Amino acid sequence: MAARAGHAHPLPGRATDARIEDLQIGFEDYLYRAPYKFGGKEVDRVTLLNVRCRLSTKPGKSAEGAATMSLGNVWSFPAPGIPYDTTLGAMKALAEKIARITRSFTEYAHPLDVNYSLEPEYLKAAADTSRELHLALPIPKLCTLVTASPVDAAIHDAFGKLHGRNSFSA
């Protein structure tokens, strides 16, 4: 039943299962009017990760969902001695990989099953990104989960809209 090697669908298929048809990401940068301190660092900006996702059911019904999360690299990737732009750049590169990994998931599934199946690949992508960017510290698991969270939320949003109900219902 798995569409890709290593993607075992943990539950039997359900009529409500949906497949990812499209997933797009984008970034928005904002400067704060007044900076704040977090963990001893002054933060004067934020980068948002915006995600749009379209799901469809086997009979062909589709819906689009969206989600946004701030890439809080100051708190999700605390790295003394590593510049803000370096940790932010790592999160952006990781977001691109997470989007690519998620787009390649071709099974019909519930959003919880999608995330359950893909989280190990997201973590591997974080390790790969850390190595490719020659980071002094590896991207932490928390940072990976923060980066993946709007992808998961957009899939849940689309699923809820697709079925006109709370996507966390059975």
Backbone as a chain_set.jsonl record, in Angstrom:
{"seq": "MAARAGHAHPLPGRATDARIEDLQIGFEDYLYRAPYKFGGKEVDRVTLLNVRCRLSTKPGKSAEGAATMSLGNVWSFPAPGIPYDTTLGAMKALAEKIARITRSFTEYAHPLDVNYSLEPEYLKAAADTSRELHLALPIPKLCTLVTASPVDAAIHDAFGKLHGRNSFSA", "coords": {"N": [[0.801, -1.187, 0.0], [2.093, 1.164, 0.415], [3.341, 4.083, -1.163], [5.888, 4.866, -1.493], [9.145, 3.656, -0.821], [9.742, 2.752, 2.528], [7.59, 4.105, 3.532], [5.297, 3.071, 5.23], [1.909, 2.78, 5.552], [0.338, 3.388, 8.522], [-2.274, 2.701, 9.329], [-5.277, 0.972, 8.258], [-6.704, 1.859, 5.06], [-9.071, 4.551, 4.757], [-12.288, 5.846, 3.825], [-12.231, 8.592, 3.971], [-9.62, 9.319, 3.55], [-7.034, 11.258, 1.999], [-5.052, 12.623, -0.681], [-2.02, 14.387, -1.232], [-2.025, 16.863, -3.547], [-0.856, 19.216, -4.327], [1.635, 21.373, -3.019], [2.845, 24.292, -1.781], [5.334, 26.644, -0.8], [6.276, 29.736, 0.813], [8.086, 32.689, 1.783], [7.978, 35.391, 4.119], [9.279, 38.437, 5.229], [9.568, 40.467, 8.093], [10.139, 43.488, 9.898], [10.233, 44.266, 13.311], [8.465, 46.844, 15.098], [9.386, 47.472, 17.565], [12.106, 46.009, 19.141], [12.475, 42.848, 20.916], [13.673, 40.984, 23.77], [14.973, 37.739, 23.829], [16.05, 34.902, 25.361], [18.396, 36.242, 25.999], [19.101, 37.431, 23.653], [18.621, 40.064, 21.34], [15.779, 40.521, 19.415], [14.684, 41.619, 16.374], [13.236, 41.149, 14.139], [11.241, 39.015, 11.976], [10.702, 36.036, 10.162], [8.263, 34.647, 8.198], [6.923, 31.47, 7.411], [4.944, 30.509, 4.917], [2.432, 28.286, 3.899], [0.68, 26.55, 1.391], [-1.663, 24.118, 0.55], [-3.082, 21.541, -1.427], [-5.443, 19.013, -1.31], [-6.829, 15.861, -2.37], [-9.533, 13.505, -2.68], [-10.051, 9.969, -3.349], [-12.392, 9.762, -5.023], [-12.158, 12.228, -6.273], [-12.823, 14.728, -5.168], [-11.717, 17.906, -4.0], [-9.791, 20.157, -1.915], [-8.38, 23.177, -0.588], [-5.867, 24.117, 1.729], [-4.282, 26.222, 4.191], [-1.471, 27.551, 6.016], [0.568, 29.267, 8.419], [3.704, 29.908, 9.946], [5.966, 31.339, 12.215], [9.424, 31.45, 11.629], [11.092, 30.779, 14.091], [14.016, 31.028, 14.745], [15.685, 31.964, 16.767], [14.765, 30.876, 19.18], [14.205, 28.196, 18.506], [16.478, 27.198, 17.403], [18.803, 27.619, 19.115], [21.949, 28.877, 19.084], [24.803, 29.685, 20.17], [27.222, 31.925, 19.007], [26.73, 31.402, 16.354], [25.64, 33.187, 13.601], [22.484, 34.976, 13.323], [21.395, 35.135, 10.686], [22.517, 32.861, 9.573], [21.392, 30.649, 10.97], [18.725, 31.142, 10.352], [18.847, 30.93, 7.558], [19.445, 28.217, 7.38], [17.053, 27.125, 8.322], [15.314, 27.977, 6.297], [16.371, 26.624, 4.071], [15.94, 24.021, 4.948], [13.138, 24.061, 5.059], [12.501, 24.136, 2.337], [13.381, 21.581, 1.59], [11.706, 19.98, 3.181], [9.235, 20.625, 2.064], [9.602, 19.519, -0.502], [9.944, 16.792, 0.139], [7.44, 16.264, 1.278], [5.713, 16.785, -0.875], [6.338, 14.593, -2.428], [5.068, 12.493, -1.255], [2.741, 10.186, -1.968], [0.577, 8.695, -1.166], [-2.854, 7.961, -0.26], [-4.11, 9.223, 2.649], [-4.675, 9.944, 6.156], [-4.049, 13.16, 7.627], [-2.538, 12.92, 10.052], [-1.3, 10.461, 9.705], [0.279, 11.018, 7.508], [2.169, 12.86, 8.541], [3.298, 11.233, 10.535], [4.508, 9.288, 8.956], [6.363, 10.813, 7.512], [8.016, 12.259, 9.28], [10.522, 11.0, 10.114], [11.988, 11.322, 7.719], [12.051, 14.085, 7.499], [13.692, 14.688, 9.677], [16.054, 13.464, 8.841], [16.548, 15.066, 6.629], [17.145, 17.435, 7.949], [19.563, 16.773, 9.173], [21.089, 16.33, 6.861], [21.004, 18.913, 5.746], [22.357, 20.372, 7.719], [24.906, 19.287, 7.429], [25.462, 19.899, 4.708], [25.478, 22.708, 4.772], [27.587, 23.125, 6.381], [27.301, 23.626, 9.159], [28.14, 24.769, 12.428], [26.844, 23.692, 14.576], [24.448, 21.06, 14.679], [21.172, 21.173, 13.135], [18.62, 21.421, 15.447], [16.194, 18.992, 16.718], [13.802, 20.206, 17.622], [13.807, 22.56, 16.08], [13.512, 21.467, 13.535], [10.942, 20.378, 13.774], [9.472, 22.728, 14.201], [9.876, 23.984, 11.747], [8.605, 22.182, 10.053], [6.024, 22.365, 10.961], [4.04, 24.271, 9.834], [3.543, 23.033, 7.416], [2.358, 20.605, 8.142], [0.114, 21.713, 9.443], [-1.189, 23.022, 7.302], [-1.902, 20.852, 5.711], [-3.677, 19.572, 7.464], [-5.612, 21.632, 7.601], [-6.575, 21.701, 4.953], [-7.625, 19.111, 4.834], [-9.663, 19.213, 6.773], [-11.342, 21.134, 5.569], [-11.956, 19.765, 3.237], [-13.6, 17.732, 4.153], [-15.442, 19.024, 5.708], [-15.276, 19.132, 8.498], [-13.757, 18.73, 11.776], [-10.394, 18.058, 11.474], [-9.085, 16.383, 13.21], [-10.808, 14.502, 14.011], [-11.835, 11.077, 14.073]], "CA": [[0.0, 0.0, 0.0], [2.96, 2.337, 0.47], [3.693, 4.617, -2.464], [7.333, 5.041, -1.529], [9.847, 2.777, 0.114], [9.869, 3.331, 3.853], [6.353, 4.788, 3.914], [4.233, 2.13, 5.543], [0.703, 3.431, 6.06], [0.136, 2.701, 9.791], [-3.658, 2.268, 9.528], [-5.937, 0.606, 7.002], [-7.285, 3.0, 4.367], [-10.423, 4.984, 5.082], [-12.93, 6.602, 2.747], [-11.893, 10.015, 4.12], [-8.208, 9.555, 3.236], [-6.793, 12.179, 0.898], [-3.686, 12.657, -1.205], [-1.474, 15.72, -1.498], [-1.95, 17.154, -4.984], [0.047, 20.336, -4.516], [2.09, 21.995, -1.789], [3.728, 25.407, -2.115], [5.768, 27.431, 0.351], [6.818, 31.063, 0.547], [8.614, 33.355, 2.972], [7.737, 36.824, 4.276], [10.141, 39.019, 6.251], [9.051, 41.676, 8.737], [10.896, 44.102, 10.979], [9.375, 44.687, 14.412], [8.554, 48.266, 15.456], [10.231, 47.518, 18.765], [12.701, 44.685, 19.373], [12.29, 42.229, 22.23], [14.783, 40.107, 24.163], [14.64, 36.334, 24.041], [17.26, 34.13, 25.647], [19.557, 37.114, 26.01], [19.352, 37.995, 22.323], [17.634, 41.023, 20.866], [15.124, 40.068, 18.188], [14.04, 42.782, 15.76], [12.634, 40.749, 12.858], [10.661, 37.68, 11.902], [10.432, 35.481, 8.833], [7.136, 33.726, 8.22], [6.853, 30.407, 6.413], [3.556, 30.342, 4.481], [2.239, 27.028, 3.168], [-0.627, 26.276, 0.782], [-1.712, 22.694, 0.212], [-4.339, 21.044, -1.996], [-5.655, 17.576, -1.156], [-7.989, 15.297, -3.08], [-9.956, 12.158, -2.312], [-10.059, 9.051, -4.495], [-13.435, 10.137, -5.987], [-11.796, 13.449, -6.979], [-13.152, 15.96, -4.453], [-10.48, 18.519, -3.525], [-9.88, 21.369, -1.104], [-7.085, 23.792, -0.315], [-5.637, 24.596, 3.085], [-3.142, 27.121, 4.33], [-0.967, 27.747, 7.371], [1.749, 30.119, 8.544], [4.428, 29.797, 11.209], [7.201, 32.125, 12.235], [10.646, 30.653, 11.739], [11.694, 31.287, 15.322], [15.34, 30.428, 14.874], [16.326, 32.362, 18.022], [14.394, 29.933, 20.245], [14.181, 26.787, 18.084], [17.841, 26.84, 17.011], [19.723, 28.448, 19.896], [23.305, 28.5, 18.678], [25.764, 30.75, 20.497], [28.338, 32.047, 18.075], [26.291, 31.249, 14.962], [24.823, 34.361, 13.287], [21.038, 34.871, 13.082], [21.134, 34.842, 9.271], [22.951, 31.488, 9.286], [20.372, 29.702, 11.446], [17.526, 31.383, 9.544], [19.108, 30.331, 6.241], [19.331, 26.761, 7.523], [15.623, 26.807, 8.41], [14.72, 28.165, 4.969], [16.816, 25.499, 3.235], [15.229, 22.846, 5.44], [11.733, 24.191, 4.636], [12.434, 23.725, 0.915], [13.499, 20.117, 1.55], [10.489, 19.411, 3.767], [8.187, 20.764, 1.04], [9.883, 18.534, -1.56], [9.653, 15.47, 0.71], [5.995, 16.144, 1.461], [5.108, 16.688, -2.216], [6.596, 13.27, -2.995], [4.229, 11.51, -0.56], [1.64, 10.003, -2.92], [-0.476, 7.839, -0.614], [-4.078, 8.515, 0.314], [-3.932, 9.005, 4.081], [-5.101, 10.994, 7.078], [-2.891, 14.022, 7.893], [-1.689, 12.393, 11.124], [-0.502, 9.381, 9.131], [1.283, 11.644, 6.635], [3.241, 13.381, 9.393], [3.938, 10.079, 11.175], [5.356, 8.645, 7.95], [7.41, 11.688, 6.974], [8.9, 12.861, 10.284], [11.916, 10.515, 10.027], [12.649, 11.919, 6.554], [12.307, 15.483, 7.845], [14.862, 14.707, 10.559], [17.208, 13.152, 7.99], [16.797, 16.27, 5.828], [17.8, 18.396, 8.834], [20.961, 16.337, 9.294], [21.716, 16.597, 5.562], [21.147, 20.37, 5.613], [23.435, 20.763, 8.637], [26.162, 18.867, 6.803], [25.661, 20.658, 3.465], [25.773, 24.107, 5.089], [28.749, 23.12, 7.277], [26.915, 24.316, 10.383], [28.952, 24.426, 13.604], [25.949, 22.858, 15.378], [23.391, 20.509, 13.829], [19.812, 21.681, 13.319], [17.963, 20.63, 16.496], [14.899, 18.374, 16.412], [12.762, 21.218, 17.813], [13.847, 23.433, 14.911], [12.938, 20.696, 12.431], [9.498, 20.29, 13.995], [8.922, 24.067, 13.97], [9.914, 24.21, 10.305], [7.602, 21.314, 9.42], [4.685, 22.549, 11.532], [3.015, 24.842, 8.965], [3.215, 22.038, 6.384], [1.389, 19.732, 8.797], [-1.115, 22.475, 9.689], [-1.867, 23.265, 6.019], [-2.514, 19.574, 5.316], [-4.853, 19.419, 8.331], [-6.605, 22.621, 7.2], [-7.191, 21.222, 3.713], [-8.396, 17.906, 5.161], [-10.882, 19.665, 7.441], [-12.198, 21.773, 4.562], [-12.375, 18.711, 2.312], [-14.653, 16.914, 4.763], [-16.357, 19.858, 6.463], [-15.248, 18.734, 9.908], [-12.482, 18.817, 12.47], [-9.508, 17.046, 10.885], [-8.579, 15.484, 14.242], [-11.824, 13.465, 14.255], [-11.456, 9.772, 13.498]], "C": [[0.854, 1.265, 0.0], [3.356, 2.768, -0.932], [5.194, 4.793, -2.615], [7.959, 4.079, -0.535], [9.982, 3.483, 1.458], [8.631, 4.042, 4.345], [5.247, 3.773, 4.133], [3.072, 2.903, 6.141], [0.316, 2.703, 7.345], [-1.283, 2.189, 10.027], [-4.255, 1.835, 8.199], [-6.592, 1.842, 6.382], [-8.717, 3.272, 4.783], [-10.969, 5.788, 3.919], [-12.578, 8.085, 2.804], [-10.446, 10.336, 3.758], [-8.073, 10.446, 2.001], [-5.32, 12.153, 0.526], [-3.279, 14.106, -1.452], [-1.324, 15.887, -3.007], [-0.967, 18.278, -5.275], [0.416, 20.887, -3.149], [3.107, 23.061, -2.176], [4.104, 26.149, -0.841], [6.279, 28.788, -0.117], [7.234, 31.692, 1.863], [8.239, 34.828, 2.942], [8.596, 37.321, 5.429], [9.525, 40.312, 6.773], [10.035, 42.17, 9.784], [9.885, 44.519, 12.048], [9.536, 46.19, 14.638], [9.466, 48.442, 16.66], [10.799, 46.121, 18.993], [12.351, 44.158, 20.765], [13.499, 41.346, 22.506], [14.251, 38.696, 24.357], [15.943, 35.588, 24.244], [18.525, 34.968, 25.601], [19.908, 37.728, 24.671], [18.235, 38.974, 21.975], [17.092, 40.546, 19.522], [14.358, 41.252, 17.612], [13.334, 42.449, 14.442], [12.022, 39.36, 12.975], [10.526, 37.304, 10.429], [9.309, 34.481, 8.995], [7.283, 32.703, 7.107], [5.371, 30.187, 6.127], [3.45, 29.089, 3.627], [0.812, 26.965, 2.644], [-0.577, 24.833, 0.298], [-3.072, 22.358, -0.379], [-4.358, 19.532, -1.87], [-6.814, 17.143, -2.027], [-8.272, 13.895, -2.565], [-9.918, 11.27, -3.546], [-11.172, 9.377, -5.485], [-13.183, 11.471, -6.692], [-12.2, 14.758, -6.322], [-11.844, 16.564, -3.933], [-10.775, 19.77, -2.705], [-8.467, 21.873, -0.849], [-7.033, 24.271, 1.122], [-4.396, 25.471, 3.11], [-2.734, 27.203, 5.792], [0.28, 28.617, 7.302], [2.378, 29.885, 9.904], [5.65, 30.693, 11.118], [8.382, 31.167, 12.373], [11.438, 31.223, 12.909], [13.052, 30.674, 15.577], [16.024, 30.807, 16.189], [16.007, 31.361, 19.131], [14.408, 28.471, 19.805], [15.558, 26.275, 17.651], [18.816, 27.738, 17.778], [21.161, 27.997, 19.63], [24.261, 29.649, 18.965], [26.919, 30.758, 19.497], [27.96, 31.85, 16.615], [25.354, 32.418, 14.653], [23.353, 34.027, 12.995], [20.758, 34.447, 11.643], [21.542, 33.426, 8.879], [21.898, 30.487, 9.744], [19.063, 29.891, 10.683], [17.689, 30.757, 8.158], [19.001, 28.818, 6.274], [17.857, 26.353, 7.59], [14.941, 26.951, 7.054], [15.101, 27.016, 4.032], [16.096, 24.221, 3.641], [13.765, 22.896, 5.013], [11.56, 23.76, 3.182], [12.498, 22.201, 0.802], [12.237, 19.446, 2.1], [9.342, 19.505, 2.768], [8.372, 19.713, -0.057], [9.546, 17.119, -1.084], [8.15, 15.26, 0.8], [5.286, 16.023, 0.122], [5.26, 15.281, -2.791], [5.779, 12.166, -2.314], [2.943, 11.343, -1.359], [0.507, 9.115, -2.413], [-1.725, 8.646, -0.282], [-4.004, 8.19, 1.796], [-4.596, 10.138, 4.866], [-3.871, 11.867, 7.354], [-1.98, 13.518, 9.011], [-0.784, 11.279, 10.612], [0.591, 9.923, 8.209], [2.464, 12.108, 7.483], [4.005, 12.249, 10.066], [4.917, 9.404, 10.207], [6.554, 9.5, 7.555], [8.381, 12.247, 8.014], [10.326, 12.307, 10.237], [12.678, 11.109, 8.829], [12.945, 13.393, 6.784], [13.566, 15.586, 8.703], [16.142, 14.383, 9.785], [17.564, 14.372, 7.127], [17.489, 17.338, 6.662], [19.282, 18.043, 8.994], [21.725, 16.614, 7.994], [21.981, 18.091, 5.378], [22.279, 20.869, 6.5], [24.797, 20.457, 8.028], [26.461, 19.717, 5.562], [26.048, 22.106, 3.725], [26.972, 24.258, 6.023], [28.468, 23.896, 8.567], [27.771, 23.843, 11.552], [28.166, 23.549, 14.574], [24.871, 22.305, 14.463], [22.03, 21.157, 14.122], [19.126, 20.815, 14.367], [16.617, 20.055, 16.046], [13.777, 19.39, 16.563], [12.674, 22.135, 16.599], [13.231, 22.738, 13.693], [11.419, 20.632, 12.567], [8.814, 21.643, 13.783], [8.842, 24.335, 12.474], [8.842, 23.391, 9.587], [6.177, 21.64, 9.858], [3.68, 23.246, 10.612], [2.646, 23.925, 7.794], [2.135, 21.105, 6.927], [0.056, 20.462, 8.995], [-1.886, 22.745, 8.401], [-2.546, 21.995, 5.516], [-3.766, 19.335, 6.154], [-5.965, 20.392, 7.931], [-7.331, 22.163, 5.936], [-8.083, 20.01, 3.983], [-9.716, 18.281, 5.837], [-11.853, 20.304, 6.471], [-12.762, 20.738, 3.588], [-13.58, 17.947, 2.846], [-15.633, 17.707, 5.61], [-16.435, 19.488, 7.936], [-13.853, 18.938, 10.482], [-11.575, 17.699, 11.949], [-8.913, 16.097, 11.91], [-9.618, 14.433, 14.627], [-11.381, 12.185, 13.573], [-11.936, 9.625, 12.08]], "O": [[0.372, 2.332, -0.382], [3.669, 1.936, -1.784], [5.711, 4.86, -3.73], [7.349, 3.736, 0.478], [10.299, 4.671, 1.515], [8.616, 4.538, 5.472], [4.353, 3.637, 3.297], [3.242, 3.607, 7.136], [-0.008, 1.516, 7.291], [-1.472, 1.308, 10.866], [-3.805, 2.268, 7.139], [-6.989, 2.763, 7.096], [-9.474, 2.36, 5.115], [-10.211, 6.344, 3.125], [-12.623, 8.766, 1.779], [-10.081, 11.509, 3.669], [-8.892, 10.391, 1.083], [-4.465, 11.726, 1.301], [-4.101, 14.94, -1.833], [-0.587, 15.144, -3.656], [-0.325, 18.301, -6.325], [-0.399, 20.87, -2.227], [4.111, 22.765, -2.824], [3.298, 26.268, 0.082], [6.661, 28.966, -1.274], [6.785, 31.275, 2.931], [8.186, 35.443, 1.877], [8.637, 36.696, 6.489], [9.029, 41.139, 6.007], [10.682, 41.378, 10.47], [8.82, 45.053, 11.737], [10.607, 46.748, 14.401], [10.211, 49.416, 16.765], [10.045, 45.149, 19.032], [11.983, 44.915, 21.663], [14.253, 41.002, 21.596], [13.206, 38.492, 24.975], [16.835, 35.637, 23.397], [19.591, 34.485, 25.218], [20.892, 38.459, 24.554], [17.065, 38.741, 22.276], [17.851, 40.212, 18.613], [13.49, 41.821, 18.273], [12.891, 43.343, 13.721], [12.256, 38.634, 13.942], [10.269, 38.151, 9.574], [9.386, 33.575, 9.825], [7.712, 33.028, 6.0], [4.629, 29.732, 6.997], [4.274, 28.857, 2.742], [-0.141, 27.283, 3.356], [0.412, 24.387, -0.282], [-4.099, 22.831, 0.108], [-3.414, 18.851, -2.27], [-7.676, 17.948, -2.381], [-7.381, 13.196, -2.082], [-9.77, 11.763, -4.664], [-10.943, 9.284, -6.691], [-13.917, 11.818, -7.617], [-11.936, 15.82, -6.885], [-10.961, 15.836, -3.48], [-11.854, 20.356, -2.791], [-7.497, 21.116, -0.887], [-8.021, 24.765, 1.665], [-3.579, 25.464, 2.189], [-3.538, 26.959, 6.69], [0.953, 28.694, 6.274], [1.678, 29.688, 10.897], [6.288, 30.79, 10.07], [8.336, 30.202, 13.137], [12.338, 32.043, 12.729], [13.224, 29.893, 16.512], [16.861, 30.05, 16.681], [16.879, 31.031, 19.934], [14.604, 27.586, 20.639], [15.774, 25.067, 17.547], [19.559, 28.515, 17.179], [21.528, 26.86, 19.925], [24.501, 30.491, 18.1], [27.506, 29.72, 19.192], [28.775, 32.1, 15.727], [24.372, 32.622, 15.367], [23.029, 32.95, 12.494], [19.986, 33.519, 11.4], [20.972, 32.853, 7.951], [21.545, 29.574, 8.997], [18.366, 28.917, 10.396], [16.764, 30.125, 7.649], [18.527, 28.202, 5.32], [17.457, 25.356, 6.988], [14.086, 26.14, 6.7], [14.261, 26.501, 3.293], [15.691, 23.43, 2.788], [13.204, 21.866, 4.638], [10.582, 23.094, 2.84], [11.762, 21.601, 0.019], [11.762, 18.458, 1.541], [8.558, 18.564, 2.638], [7.403, 19.089, -0.489], [8.935, 16.341, -1.818], [7.645, 14.197, 0.438], [4.348, 15.236, -0.007], [4.407, 14.827, -3.553], [5.805, 11.02, -2.762], [2.134, 12.269, -1.421], [-0.425, 8.817, -3.16], [-1.66, 9.854, -0.054], [-3.852, 7.028, 2.172], [-5.018, 11.146, 4.3], [-2.75, 11.359, 7.317], [-0.762, 13.676, 8.922], [0.366, 11.166, 11.035], [1.686, 9.366, 8.135], [3.616, 11.792, 7.185], [5.232, 12.3, 10.156], [6.014, 9.003, 10.597], [7.636, 8.974, 7.294], [9.477, 12.671, 7.65], [11.272, 13.091, 10.315], [13.879, 11.366, 8.924], [13.966, 13.902, 6.322], [14.404, 16.461, 8.486], [17.194, 14.966, 10.05], [18.741, 14.67, 6.923], [18.331, 18.073, 6.146], [20.145, 18.92, 8.952], [22.866, 17.077, 8.024], [23.05, 18.486, 4.911], [23.077, 21.704, 6.073], [25.721, 21.266, 8.105], [27.582, 20.196, 5.389], [26.854, 22.676, 2.989], [27.332, 25.369, 6.409], [29.279, 24.71, 9.009], [28.09, 22.659, 11.656], [28.751, 22.754, 15.309], [24.417, 23.005, 13.558], [21.784, 21.628, 15.233], [19.052, 19.597, 14.203], [15.988, 20.563, 15.118], [12.881, 19.439, 15.72], [11.576, 22.451, 16.141], [12.511, 23.364, 12.915], [10.696, 20.812, 11.587], [7.707, 21.703, 13.249], [7.838, 24.86, 11.991], [8.241, 23.862, 8.621], [5.221, 21.236, 9.196], [2.52, 22.833, 10.606], [1.55, 24.036, 7.244], [1.13, 20.845, 6.264], [-1.007, 19.894, 8.742], [-3.116, 22.701, 8.405], [-3.642, 22.054, 4.957], [-4.802, 18.939, 5.62], [-7.137, 20.016, 7.923], [-8.558, 22.231, 5.861], [-9.172, 19.9, 3.42], [-10.764, 17.727, 5.508], [-13.056, 20.05, 6.536], [-13.916, 20.834, 3.17], [-14.47, 17.564, 2.087], [-16.562, 17.132, 6.177], [-17.504, 19.521, 8.546], [-12.906, 19.272, 9.77], [-11.951, 16.528, 11.982], [-8.295, 15.101, 11.534], [-9.353, 13.572, 15.466], [-10.631, 12.221, 12.598], [-11.702, 8.591, 11.453]]}, "num_chains": 1, "name": "protein.A"}
